Amino acid sequence: MTFEAVLNLVKQLSLAEKLRLIKSIVPEIERELVVMPTPRKSLWGLCADLGIAPSAADIDEVRREEWANFPREDF
């Protein structure tokens, strides 16, 4: 049965019957929407364009340099 054929049948229903039809179809549509969540984009490779990540040794070295003169006395 085509969409047009169904639509023609629905147009022949009374207002109360149309409301009953809508009332019975809406929960089914809501269930289908809940079952089919929108696919999410994977976060793998999000930072791939930034190049190689710094090593733990590099991070430790920079951390020591930054904290070497903390707290500053010249304020």
N, CA, C and O atoms as a Maestro MAE file, in Angstrom:
{
 s_m_m2io_version
 :::
 2.0.0
}

f_m_ct {
 s_m_title
 :::
 protein
 m_atom[300] {
  # First column is atom index #
  i_m_mmod_type
  r_m_x_coord
  r_m_y_coord
  r_m_z_coord
  i_m_residue_number
  s_m_chain_name
  s_m_pdb_residue_name
  s_m_pdb_atom_name
  i_m_atomic_number
  :::
  1 25 0.851 -1.169 0.000 1 A "MET " " N  " 7
  2 3 0.000 0.000 0.000 1 A "MET " " CA " 6
  3 2 0.899 1.235 0.000 1 A "MET " " C  " 6
  4 15 1.867 1.306 0.757 1 A "MET " " O  " 8
  5 25 0.579 2.190 -0.839 2 A "THR " " N  " 7
  6 3 1.391 3.395 -0.957 2 A "THR " " CA " 6
  7 2 0.975 4.435 0.068 2 A "THR " " C  " 6
  8 15 -0.082 4.337 0.691 2 A "THR " " O  " 8
  9 25 1.818 5.414 0.224 3 A "PHE " " N  " 7
  10 3 1.531 6.508 1.149 3 A "PHE " " CA " 6
  11 2 0.263 7.244 0.731 3 A "PHE " " C  " 6
  12 15 -0.560 7.600 1.575 3 A "PHE " " O  " 8
  13 25 0.110 7.469 -0.553 4 A "GLU " " N  " 7
  14 3 -1.065 8.186 -1.058 4 A "GLU " " CA " 6
  15 2 -2.348 7.419 -0.752 4 A "GLU " " C  " 6
  16 15 -3.362 8.020 -0.400 4 A "GLU " " O  " 8
  17 25 -2.308 6.104 -0.885 5 A "ALA " " N  " 7
  18 3 -3.486 5.285 -0.603 5 A "ALA " " CA " 6
  19 2 -3.855 5.371 0.878 5 A "ALA " " C  " 6
  20 15 -5.030 5.490 1.224 5 A "ALA " " O  " 8
  21 25 -2.855 5.309 1.739 6 A "VAL " " N  " 7
  22 3 -3.107 5.428 3.185 6 A "VAL " " CA " 6
  23 2 -3.651 6.815 3.498 6 A "VAL " " C  " 6
  24 15 -4.593 6.953 4.279 6 A "VAL " " O  " 8
  25 25 -3.067 7.834 2.896 7 A "LEU " " N  " 7
  26 3 -3.518 9.201 3.134 7 A "LEU " " CA " 6
  27 2 -4.974 9.376 2.700 7 A "LEU " " C  " 6
  28 15 -5.746 10.035 3.397 7 A "LEU " " O  " 8
  29 25 -5.355 8.806 1.579 8 A "ASN " " N  " 7
  30 3 -6.746 8.881 1.121 8 A "ASN " " CA " 6
  31 2 -7.688 8.193 2.107 8 A "ASN " " C  " 6
  32 15 -8.786 8.688 2.362 8 A "ASN " " O  " 8
  33 25 -7.267 7.056 2.662 9 A "LEU " " N  " 7
  34 3 -8.091 6.372 3.658 9 A "LEU " " CA " 6
  35 2 -8.230 7.202 4.931 9 A "LEU " " C  " 6
  36 15 -9.304 7.261 5.528 9 A "LEU " " O  " 8
  37 25 -7.140 7.839 5.338 10 A "VAL " " N  " 7
  38 3 -7.180 8.660 6.551 10 A "VAL " " CA " 6
  39 2 -8.104 9.861 6.349 10 A "VAL " " C  " 6
  40 15 -8.807 10.263 7.276 10 A "VAL " " O  " 8
  41 25 -8.107 10.427 5.162 11 A "LYS " " N  " 7
  42 3 -8.978 11.570 4.885 11 A "LYS " " CA " 6
  43 2 -10.459 11.207 4.990 11 A "LYS " " C  " 6
  44 15 -11.300 12.076 5.220 11 A "LYS " " O  " 8
  45 25 -10.770 9.949 4.825 12 A "GLN " " N  " 7
  46 3 -12.162 9.507 4.911 12 A "GLN " " CA " 6
  47 2 -12.614 9.300 6.368 12 A "GLN " " C  " 6
  48 15 -13.808 9.136 6.622 12 A "GLN " " O  " 8
  49 25 -11.691 9.307 7.307 13 A "LEU " " N  " 7
  50 3 -12.043 9.093 8.714 13 A "LEU " " CA " 6
  51 2 -12.682 10.339 9.308 13 A "LEU " " C  " 6
  52 15 -12.460 11.455 8.839 13 A "LEU " " O  " 8
  53 25 -13.472 10.129 10.342 14 A "SER " " N  " 7
  54 3 -14.036 11.273 11.073 14 A "SER " " CA " 6
  55 2 -12.939 11.891 11.936 14 A "SER " " C  " 6
  56 15 -11.863 11.314 12.097 14 A "SER " " O  " 8
  57 25 -13.219 13.052 12.480 15 A "LEU " " N  " 7
  58 3 -12.240 13.740 13.312 15 A "LEU " " CA " 6
  59 2 -11.853 12.892 14.523 15 A "LEU " " C  " 6
  60 15 -10.675 12.811 14.868 15 A "LEU " " O  " 8
  61 25 -12.818 12.270 15.160 16 A "ALA " " N  " 7
  62 3 -12.537 11.433 16.327 16 A "ALA " " CA " 6
  63 2 -11.665 10.237 15.943 16 A "ALA " " C  " 6
  64 15 -10.753 9.872 16.684 16 A "ALA " " O  " 8
  65 25 -11.938 9.632 14.796 17 A "GLU " " N  " 7
  66 3 -11.133 8.499 14.347 17 A "GLU " " CA " 6
  67 2 -9.714 8.932 13.986 17 A "GLU " " C  " 6
  68 15 -8.762 8.189 14.225 17 A "GLU " " O  " 8
  69 25 -9.564 10.131 13.409 18 A "LYS " " N  " 7
  70 3 -8.231 10.658 13.102 18 A "LYS " " CA " 6
  71 2 -7.440 10.866 14.388 18 A "LYS " " C  " 6
  72 15 -6.251 10.555 14.455 18 A "LYS " " O  " 8
  73 25 -8.113 11.395 15.406 19 A "LEU " " N  " 7
  74 3 -7.440 11.603 16.689 19 A "LEU " " CA " 6
  75 2 -7.017 10.275 17.313 19 A "LEU " " C  " 6
  76 15 -5.918 10.168 17.856 19 A "LEU " " O  " 8
  77 25 -7.874 9.272 17.240 20 A "ARG " " N  " 7
  78 3 -7.535 7.944 17.756 20 A "ARG " " CA " 6
  79 2 -6.342 7.369 17.006 20 A "ARG " " C  " 6
  80 15 -5.466 6.745 17.606 20 A "ARG " " O  " 8
  81 25 -6.309 7.580 15.690 21 A "LEU " " N  " 7
  82 3 -5.194 7.097 14.873 21 A "LEU " " CA " 6
  83 2 -3.888 7.763 15.297 21 A "LEU " " C  " 6
  84 15 -2.869 7.097 15.482 21 A "LEU " " O  " 8
  85 25 -3.930 9.066 15.446 22 A "ILE " " N  " 7
  86 3 -2.740 9.803 15.865 22 A "ILE " " CA " 6
  87 2 -2.287 9.343 17.246 22 A "ILE " " C  " 6
  88 15 -1.097 9.144 17.492 22 A "ILE " " O  " 8
  89 25 -3.258 9.179 18.142 23 A "LYS " " N  " 7
  90 3 -2.955 8.757 19.504 23 A "LYS " " CA " 6
  91 2 -2.295 7.381 19.527 23 A "LYS " " C  " 6
  92 15 -1.450 7.119 20.383 23 A "LYS " " O  " 8
  93 25 -2.662 6.518 18.618 24 A "SER " " N  " 7
  94 3 -2.074 5.180 18.586 24 A "SER " " CA " 6
  95 2 -0.732 5.143 17.854 24 A "SER " " C  " 6
  96 15 0.082 4.257 18.113 24 A "SER " " O  " 8
  97 25 -0.490 6.086 16.948 25 A "ILE " " N  " 7
  98 3 0.750 6.090 16.169 25 A "ILE " " CA " 6
  99 2 1.882 6.812 16.897 25 A "ILE " " C  " 6
  100 15 3.043 6.420 16.775 25 A "ILE " " O  " 8
  101 25 1.563 7.851 17.645 26 A "VAL " " N  " 7
  102 3 2.599 8.667 18.296 26 A "VAL " " CA " 6
  103 2 3.500 7.836 19.214 26 A "VAL " " C  " 6
  104 15 4.718 7.987 19.123 26 A "VAL " " O  " 8
  105 25 2.986 6.976 20.087 27 A "PRO " " N  " 7
  106 3 3.899 6.191 20.934 27 A "PRO " " CA " 6
  107 2 4.850 5.299 20.133 27 A "PRO " " C  " 6
  108 15 6.000 5.104 20.529 27 A "PRO " " O  " 8
  109 25 4.380 4.763 19.021 28 A "GLU " " N  " 7
  110 3 5.239 3.935 18.181 28 A "GLU " " CA " 6
  111 2 6.362 4.758 17.577 28 A "GLU " " C  " 6
  112 15 7.507 4.309 17.527 28 A "GLU " " O  " 8
  113 25 6.040 5.957 17.118 29 A "ILE " " N  " 7
  114 3 7.055 6.849 16.547 29 A "ILE " " CA " 6
  115 2 8.062 7.236 17.620 29 A "ILE " " C  " 6
  116 15 9.265 7.253 17.359 29 A "ILE " " O  " 8
  117 25 7.587 7.548 18.828 30 A "GLU " " N  " 7
  118 3 8.488 7.913 19.919 30 A "GLU " " CA " 6
  119 2 9.431 6.762 20.260 30 A "GLU " " C  " 6
  120 15 10.610 6.995 20.523 30 A "GLU " " O  " 8
  121 25 8.935 5.526 20.261 31 A "ARG " " N  " 7
  122 3 9.790 4.368 20.533 31 A "ARG " " CA " 6
  123 2 10.865 4.231 19.467 31 A "ARG " " C  " 6
  124 15 12.019 3.940 19.781 31 A "ARG " " O  " 8
  125 25 10.498 4.438 18.218 32 A "GLU " " N  " 7
  126 3 11.475 4.335 17.135 32 A "GLU " " CA " 6
  127 2 12.543 5.417 17.252 32 A "GLU " " C  " 6
  128 15 13.712 5.165 16.960 32 A "GLU " " O  " 8
  129 25 12.161 6.604 17.671 33 A "LEU " " N  " 7
  130 3 13.131 7.685 17.819 33 A "LEU " " CA " 6
  131 2 14.089 7.402 18.966 33 A "LEU " " C  " 6
  132 15 15.270 7.738 18.879 33 A "LEU " " O  " 8
  133 25 13.601 6.793 20.033 34 A "VAL " " N  " 7
  134 3 14.463 6.471 21.169 34 A "VAL " " CA " 6
  135 2 15.424 5.350 20.801 34 A "VAL " " C  " 6
  136 15 16.581 5.376 21.219 34 A "VAL " " O  " 8
  137 25 14.981 4.387 20.045 35 A "VAL " " N  " 7
  138 3 15.804 3.244 19.673 35 A "VAL " " CA " 6
  139 2 16.912 3.665 18.720 35 A "VAL " " C  " 6
  140 15 18.000 3.090 18.749 35 A "VAL " " O  " 8
  141 25 16.658 4.648 17.888 36 A "MET " " N  " 7
  142 3 17.633 5.067 16.892 36 A "MET " " CA " 6
  143 2 18.270 6.405 17.281 36 A "MET " " C  " 6
  144 15 17.926 7.437 16.705 36 A "MET " " O  " 8
  145 25 19.202 6.403 18.258 37 A "PRO " " N  " 7
  146 3 19.853 7.665 18.613 37 A "PRO " " CA " 6
  147 2 20.765 8.115 17.477 37 A "PRO " " C  " 6
  148 15 21.211 7.306 16.663 37 A "PRO " " O  " 8
  149 25 21.026 9.383 17.435 38 A "THR " " N  " 7
  150 3 21.881 9.903 16.378 38 A "THR " " CA " 6
  151 2 23.304 9.397 16.595 38 A "THR " " C  " 6
  152 15 23.812 9.450 17.715 38 A "THR " " O  " 8
  153 25 23.944 8.914 15.555 39 A "PRO " " N  " 7
  154 3 25.312 8.411 15.710 39 A "PRO " " CA " 6
  155 2 26.258 9.558 16.055 39 A "PRO " " C  " 6
  156 15 26.163 10.656 15.507 39 A "PRO " " O  " 8
  157 25 27.164 9.273 16.970 40 A "ARG " " N  " 7
  158 3 28.137 10.295 17.368 40 A "ARG " " CA " 6
  159 2 29.454 10.072 16.650 40 A "ARG " " C  " 6
  160 15 29.851 8.943 16.362 40 A "ARG " " O  " 8
  161 25 30.107 11.166 16.373 41 A "LYS " " N  " 7
  162 3 31.389 11.099 15.697 41 A "LYS " " CA " 6
  163 2 32.448 10.603 16.683 41 A "LYS " " C  " 6
  164 15 32.494 11.035 17.835 41 A "LYS " " O  " 8
  165 25 33.277 9.709 16.221 42 A "SER " " N  " 7
  166 3 34.320 9.145 17.072 42 A "SER " " CA " 6
  167 2 35.348 10.217 17.416 42 A "SER " " C  " 6
  168 15 35.675 11.071 16.592 42 A "SER " " O  " 8
  169 25 35.848 10.158 18.643 43 A "LEU " " N  " 7
  170 3 36.868 11.118 19.074 43 A "LEU " " CA " 6
  171 2 38.284 10.634 18.798 43 A "LEU " " C  " 6
  172 15 39.248 11.371 19.011 43 A "LEU " " O  " 8
  173 25 38.414 9.392 18.321 44 A "TRP " " N  " 7
  174 3 39.733 8.888 17.968 44 A "TRP " " CA " 6
  175 2 40.288 9.721 16.819 44 A "TRP " " C  " 6
  176 15 39.604 9.960 15.824 44 A "TRP " " O  " 8
  177 25 41.504 10.149 16.963 45 A "GLY " " N  " 7
  178 3 42.144 10.933 15.929 45 A "GLY " " CA " 6
  179 2 41.789 12.415 15.983 45 A "GLY " " C  " 6
  180 15 42.112 13.163 15.060 45 A "GLY " " O  " 8
  181 25 41.133 12.841 17.050 46 A "LEU " " N  " 7
  182 3 40.719 14.237 17.163 46 A "LEU " " CA " 6
  183 2 41.929 15.170 17.130 46 A "LEU " " C  " 6
  184 15 41.866 16.251 16.546 46 A "LEU " " O  " 8
  185 25 43.018 14.754 17.751 47 A "CYS " " N  " 7
  186 3 44.218 15.595 17.830 47 A "CYS " " CA " 6
  187 2 45.321 15.119 16.889 47 A "CYS " " C  " 6
  188 15 46.481 15.489 17.070 47 A "CYS " " O  " 8
  189 25 44.987 14.322 15.904 48 A "ALA " " N  " 7
  190 3 45.995 13.753 15.008 48 A "ALA " " CA " 6
  191 2 46.759 14.840 14.251 48 A "ALA " " C  " 6
  192 15 47.937 14.662 13.943 48 A "ALA " " O  " 8
  193 25 46.118 15.936 13.954 49 A "ASP " " N  " 7
  194 3 46.773 16.998 13.198 49 A "ASP " " CA " 6
  195 2 47.768 17.799 14.037 49 A "ASP " " C  " 6
  196 15 48.486 18.641 13.498 49 A "ASP " " O  " 8
  197 25 47.822 17.551 15.354 50 A "LEU " " N  " 7
  198 3 48.726 18.292 16.233 50 A "LEU " " CA " 6
  199 2 50.122 17.679 16.297 50 A "LEU " " C  " 6
  200 15 51.026 18.270 16.888 50 A "LEU " " O  " 8
  201 25 50.307 16.533 15.715 51 A "GLY " " N  " 7
  202 3 51.625 15.902 15.706 51 A "GLY " " CA " 6
  203 2 51.830 14.996 16.905 51 A "GLY " " C  " 6
  204 15 50.879 14.612 17.586 51 A "GLY " " O  " 8
  205 25 53.095 14.662 17.150 52 A "ILE " " N  " 7
  206 3 53.451 13.736 18.225 52 A "ILE " " CA " 6
  207 2 53.279 14.428 19.571 52 A "ILE " " C  " 6
  208 15 53.636 15.595 19.730 52 A "ILE " " O  " 8
  209 25 52.734 13.708 20.527 53 A "ALA " " N  " 7
  210 3 52.513 14.251 21.867 53 A "ALA " " CA " 6
  211 2 53.825 14.317 22.626 53 A "ALA " " C  " 6
  212 15 54.717 13.505 22.381 53 A "ALA " " O  " 8
  213 25 53.964 15.275 23.549 54 A "PRO " " N  " 7
  214 3 55.188 15.340 24.349 54 A "PRO " " CA " 6
  215 2 55.290 14.124 25.273 54 A "PRO " " C  " 6
  216 15 54.281 13.582 25.727 54 A "PRO " " O  " 8
  217 25 56.509 13.716 25.536 55 A "SER " " N  " 7
  218 3 56.721 12.550 26.404 55 A "SER " " CA " 6
  219 2 56.559 12.965 27.861 55 A "SER " " C  " 6
  220 15 56.513 14.154 28.175 55 A "SER " " O  " 8
  221 25 56.476 12.000 28.724 56 A "ALA " " N  " 7
  222 3 56.356 12.274 30.163 56 A "ALA " " CA " 6
  223 2 57.593 13.011 30.661 56 A "ALA " " C  " 6
  224 15 57.491 13.877 31.530 56 A "ALA " " O  " 8
  225 25 58.763 12.674 30.117 57 A "ALA " " N  " 7
  226 3 60.006 13.349 30.521 57 A "ALA " " CA " 6
  227 2 59.965 14.822 30.112 57 A "ALA " " C  " 6
  228 15 60.383 15.688 30.881 57 A "ALA " " O  " 8
  229 25 59.468 15.110 28.914 58 A "ASP " " N  " 7
  230 3 59.352 16.496 28.458 58 A "ASP " " CA " 6
  231 2 58.415 17.286 29.365 58 A "ASP " " C  " 6
  232 15 58.702 18.428 29.725 58 A "ASP " " O  " 8
  233 25 57.320 16.685 29.723 59 A "ILE " " N  " 7
  234 3 56.345 17.359 30.590 59 A "ILE " " CA " 6
  235 2 56.945 17.623 31.963 59 A "ILE " " C  " 6
  236 15 56.765 18.704 32.525 59 A "ILE " " O  " 8
  237 25 57.667 16.628 32.514 60 A "ASP " " N  " 7
  238 3 58.304 16.804 33.827 60 A "ASP " " CA " 6
  239 2 59.351 17.912 33.788 60 A "ASP " " C  " 6
  240 15 59.458 18.693 34.734 60 A "ASP " " O  " 8
  241 25 60.119 17.990 32.711 61 A "GLU " " N  " 7
  242 3 61.154 19.018 32.582 61 A "GLU " " CA " 6
  243 2 60.522 20.413 32.552 61 A "GLU " " C  " 6
  244 15 60.977 21.314 33.257 61 A "GLU " " O  " 8
  245 25 59.502 20.588 31.759 62 A "VAL " " N  " 7
  246 3 58.841 21.886 31.664 62 A "VAL " " CA " 6
  247 2 58.197 22.251 32.997 62 A "VAL " " C  " 6
  248 15 58.224 23.411 33.409 62 A "VAL " " O  " 8
  249 25 57.628 21.273 33.660 63 A "ARG " " N  " 7
  250 3 57.014 21.516 34.970 63 A "ARG " " CA " 6
  251 2 58.058 21.996 35.975 63 A "ARG " " C  " 6
  252 15 57.797 22.933 36.729 63 A "ARG " " O  " 8
  253 25 59.236 21.368 35.999 64 A "ARG " " N  " 7
  254 3 60.303 21.795 36.914 64 A "ARG " " CA " 6
  255 2 60.739 23.214 36.590 64 A "ARG " " C  " 6
  256 15 60.965 24.011 37.500 64 A "ARG " " O  " 8
  257 25 60.861 23.543 35.304 65 A "GLU " " N  " 7
  258 3 61.276 24.893 34.906 65 A "GLU " " CA " 6
  259 2 60.261 25.936 35.371 65 A "GLU " " C  " 6
  260 15 60.640 26.994 35.873 65 A "GLU " " O  " 8
  261 25 58.986 25.640 35.207 66 A "GLU " " N  " 7
  262 3 57.944 26.605 35.564 66 A "GLU " " CA " 6
  263 2 57.829 26.793 37.077 66 A "GLU " " C  " 6
  264 15 57.560 27.901 37.542 66 A "GLU " " O  " 8
  265 25 58.027 25.736 37.839 67 A "TRP " " N  " 7
  266 3 57.866 25.823 39.292 67 A "TRP " " CA " 6
  267 2 59.177 26.199 39.997 67 A "TRP " " C  " 6
  268 15 59.194 26.337 41.220 67 A "TRP " " O  " 8
  269 25 60.270 26.365 39.247 68 A "ALA " " N  " 7
  270 3 61.570 26.648 39.852 68 A "ALA " " CA " 6
  271 2 61.570 27.957 40.637 68 A "ALA " " C  " 6
  272 15 62.193 28.035 41.696 68 A "ALA " " O  " 8
  273 25 60.890 28.977 40.143 69 A "ASN " " N  " 7
  274 3 60.907 30.270 40.836 69 A "ASN " " CA " 6
  275 2 59.533 30.606 41.415 69 A "ASN " " C  " 6
  276 15 59.099 31.757 41.368 69 A "ASN " " O  " 8
  277 25 58.870 29.623 41.947 70 A "PHE " " N  " 7
  278 3 57.546 29.857 42.551 70 A "PHE " " CA " 6
  279 2 57.674 29.701 44.047 70 A "PHE " " C  " 6
  280 15 58.365 28.769 44.457 70 A "PHE " " O  " 8
  281 25 57.117 30.467 44.863 71 A "PRO " " N  " 7
  282 3 56.436 31.727 44.586 71 A "PRO " " CA " 6
  283 2 57.442 32.849 44.346 71 A "PRO " " C  " 6
  284 15 58.543 32.847 44.897 71 A "PRO " " O  " 8
  285 25 57.050 33.782 43.532 72 A "ARG " " N  " 7
  286 3 57.920 34.912 43.219 72 A "ARG " " CA " 6
  287 2 57.887 35.902 44.371 72 A "ARG " " C  " 6
  288 15 56.853 36.105 45.008 72 A "ARG " " O  " 8
  289 25 59.018 36.505 44.620 73 A "GLU " " N  " 7
  290 3 59.141 37.453 45.727 73 A "GLU " " CA " 6
  291 2 59.094 38.902 45.260 73 A "GLU " " C  " 6
  292 15 59.118 39.810 46.091 73 A "GLU " " O  " 8
  293 25 59.027 39.144 43.953 74 A "ASP " " N  " 7
  294 3 59.133 40.514 43.439 74 A "ASP " " CA " 6
  295 2 57.791 41.237 43.313 74 A "ASP " " C  " 6
  296 15 57.720 42.254 42.623 74 A "ASP " " O  " 8
  297 25 56.761 40.764 43.934 75 A "PHE " " N  " 7
  298 3 55.468 41.459 43.854 75 A "PHE " " CA " 6
  299 2 55.358 42.526 44.868 75 A "PHE " " C  " 6
  300 15 54.335 43.208 44.937 75 A "PHE " " O  " 8
  :::
 }
 m_bond[299] {
  # First column is bond index #
  i_m_from
  i_m_to
  i_m_order
  :::
  1 1 2 1
  2 2 3 1
  3 3 4 2
  4 3 5 1
  5 5 6 1
  6 6 7 1
  7 7 8 2
  8 7 9 1
  9 9 10 1
  10 10 11 1
  11 11 12 2
  12 11 13 1
  13 13 14 1
  14 14 15 1
  15 15 16 2
  16 15 17 1
  17 17 18 1
  18 18 19 1
  19 19 20 2
  20 19 21 1
  21 21 22 1
  22 22 23 1
  23 23 24 2
  24 23 25 1
  25 25 26 1
  26 26 27 1
  27 27 28 2
  28 27 29 1
  29 29 30 1
  30 30 31 1
  31 31 32 2
  32 31 33 1
  33 33 34 1
  34 34 35 1
  35 35 36 2
  36 35 37 1
  37 37 38 1
  38 38 39 1
  39 39 40 2
  40 39 41 1
  41 41 42 1
  42 42 43 1
  43 43 44 2
  44 43 45 1
  45 45 46 1
  46 46 47 1
  47 47 48 2
  48 47 49 1
  49 49 50 1
  50 50 51 1
  51 51 52 2
  52 51 53 1
  53 53 54 1
  54 54 55 1
  55 55 56 2
  56 55 57 1
  57 57 58 1
  58 58 59 1
  59 59 60 2
  60 59 61 1
  61 61 62 1
  62 62 63 1
  63 63 64 2
  64 63 65 1
  65 65 66 1
  66 66 67 1
  67 67 68 2
  68 67 69 1
  69 69 70 1
  70 70 71 1
  71 71 72 2
  72 71 73 1
  73 73 74 1
  74 74 75 1
  75 75 76 2
  76 75 77 1
  77 77 78 1
  78 78 79 1
  79 79 80 2
  80 79 81 1
  81 81 82 1
  82 82 83 1
  83 83 84 2
  84 83 85 1
  85 85 86 1
  86 86 87 1
  87 87 88 2
  88 87 89 1
  89 89 90 1
  90 90 91 1
  91 91 92 2
  92 91 93 1
  93 93 94 1
  94 94 95 1
  95 95 96 2
  96 95 97 1
  97 97 98 1
  98 98 99 1
  99 99 100 2
  100 99 101 1
  101 101 102 1
  102 102 103 1
  103 103 104 2
  104 103 105 1
  105 105 106 1
  106 106 107 1
  107 107 108 2
  108 107 109 1
  109 109 110 1
  110 110 111 1
  111 111 112 2
  112 111 113 1
  113 113 114 1
  114 114 115 1
  115 115 116 2
  116 115 117 1
  117 117 118 1
  118 118 119 1
  119 119 120 2
  120 119 121 1
  121 121 122 1
  122 122 123 1
  123 123 124 2
  124 123 125 1
  125 125 126 1
  126 126 127 1
  127 127 128 2
  128 127 129 1
  129 129 130 1
  130 130 131 1
  131 131 132 2
  132 131 133 1
  133 133 134 1
  134 134 135 1
  135 135 136 2
  136 135 137 1
  137 137 138 1
  138 138 139 1
  139 139 140 2
  140 139 141 1
  141 141 142 1
  142 142 143 1
  143 143 144 2
  144 143 145 1
  145 145 146 1
  146 146 147 1
  147 147 148 2
  148 147 149 1
  149 149 150 1
  150 150 151 1
  151 151 152 2
  152 151 153 1
  153 153 154 1
  154 154 155 1
  155 155 156 2
  156 155 157 1
  157 157 158 1
  158 158 159 1
  159 159 160 2
  160 159 161 1
  161 161 162 1
  162 162 163 1
  163 163 164 2
  164 163 165 1
  165 165 166 1
  166 166 167 1
  167 167 168 2
  168 167 169 1
  169 169 170 1
  170 170 171 1
  171 171 172 2
  172 171 173 1
  173 173 174 1
  174 174 175 1
  175 175 176 2
  176 175 177 1
  177 177 178 1
  178 178 179 1
  179 179 180 2
  180 179 181 1
  181 181 182 1
  182 182 183 1
  183 183 184 2
  184 183 185 1
  185 185 186 1
  186 186 187 1
  187 187 188 2
  188 187 189 1
  189 189 190 1
  190 190 191 1
  191 191 192 2
  192 191 193 1
  193 193 194 1
  194 194 195 1
  195 195 196 2
  196 195 197 1
  197 197 198 1
  198 198 199 1
  199 199 200 2
  200 199 201 1
  201 201 202 1
  202 202 203 1
  203 203 204 2
  204 203 205 1
  205 205 206 1
  206 206 207 1
  207 207 208 2
  208 207 209 1
  209 209 210 1
  210 210 211 1
  211 211 212 2
  212 211 213 1
  213 213 214 1
  214 214 215 1
  215 215 216 2
  216 215 217 1
  217 217 218 1
  218 218 219 1
  219 219 220 2
  220 219 221 1
  221 221 222 1
  222 222 223 1
  223 223 224 2
  224 223 225 1
  225 225 226 1
  226 226 227 1
  227 227 228 2
  228 227 229 1
  229 229 230 1
  230 230 231 1
  231 231 232 2
  232 231 233 1
  233 233 234 1
  234 234 235 1
  235 235 236 2
  236 235 237 1
  237 237 238 1
  238 238 239 1
  239 239 240 2
  240 239 241 1
  241 241 242 1
  242 242 243 1
  243 243 244 2
  244 243 245 1
  245 245 246 1
  246 246 247 1
  247 247 248 2
  248 247 249 1
  249 249 250 1
  250 250 251 1
  251 251 252 2
  252 251 253 1
  253 253 254 1
  254 254 255 1
  255 255 256 2
  256 255 257 1
  257 257 258 1
  258 258 259 1
  259 259 260 2
  260 259 261 1
  261 261 262 1
  262 262 263 1
  263 263 264 2
  264 263 265 1
  265 265 266 1
  266 266 267 1
  267 267 268 2
  268 267 269 1
  269 269 270 1
  270 270 271 1
  271 271 272 2
  272 271 273 1
  273 273 274 1
  274 274 275 1
  275 275 276 2
  276 275 277 1
  277 277 278 1
  278 278 279 1
  279 279 280 2
  280 279 281 1
  281 281 282 1
  282 282 283 1
  283 283 284 2
  284 283 285 1
  285 285 286 1
  286 286 287 1
  287 287 288 2
  288 287 289 1
  289 289 290 1
  290 290 291 1
  291 291 292 2
  292 291 293 1
  293 293 294 1
  294 294 295 1
  295 295 296 2
  296 295 297 1
  297 297 298 1
  298 298 299 1
  299 299 300 2
  :::
 }
}
